[in-house]
Amino acid sequence: MQVTDLGVVWKKSANETFAHVFSLATGASVPGVKVQFVTAEHAVLATAKTDATGTTSLPLRKKRAGCV
């Protein structure tokens, strides 16, 4: 089981996925969070960290299973 206070909202465009990470308790943006695209087998496809505003973007690739 994993318990977290983090929420993630994301939006996909033609070339990348924009993500915003925030605290579920306060609604405040969370900087410095590692966001990854992984396959069902847990292979990492892309990694990025959120900036001071809690946002980041990851490049899109053909094989993508989810966002962790």
KAMO-V124779 format. One record per residue. RES is the residue in one small letter. PSI is psi as a letter, one per 40 degrees, with the letter a starting at -180 (* if undefined). OMEGA is omega as a letter, one per 30 degrees, with the letter a starting at -180 (* if undefined). Layout:
res: <RES	RES>
psi: <PSI	PSI>
omega: <OMEGA	OMEGA>
This chain:
res: <m	q	v	t	d	l	g	v	v	w	k	k	s	a	n	e	t	f	a	h	v	f	s	l	a	t	g	a	s	v	p	g	v	k	v	q	f	v	t	a	e	h	a	v	l	a	t	a	k	t	d	a	t	g	t	t	s	l	p	l	r	k	k	r	a	g	c	v>
psi: <i	h	h	i	e	h	i	h	h	i	h	h	a	d	e	i	h	h	i	h	h	i	h	d	d	e	e	i	i	h	i	e	h	h	h	i	h	i	i	d	e	e	h	h	d	i	i	i	i	i	a	d	e	e	i	i	i	i	i	i	i	d	h	h	d	a	h	*>
omega: <l	l	a	l	a	l	l	l	a	l	a	l	a	a	a	l	l	l	l	a	a	l	l	a	a	a	a	l	a	l	l	a	l	l	a	l	l	l	l	l	l	l	a	l	l	l	l	l	l	l	a	l	l	a	l	l	l	l	l	l	a	a	a	a	a	a	a	*>
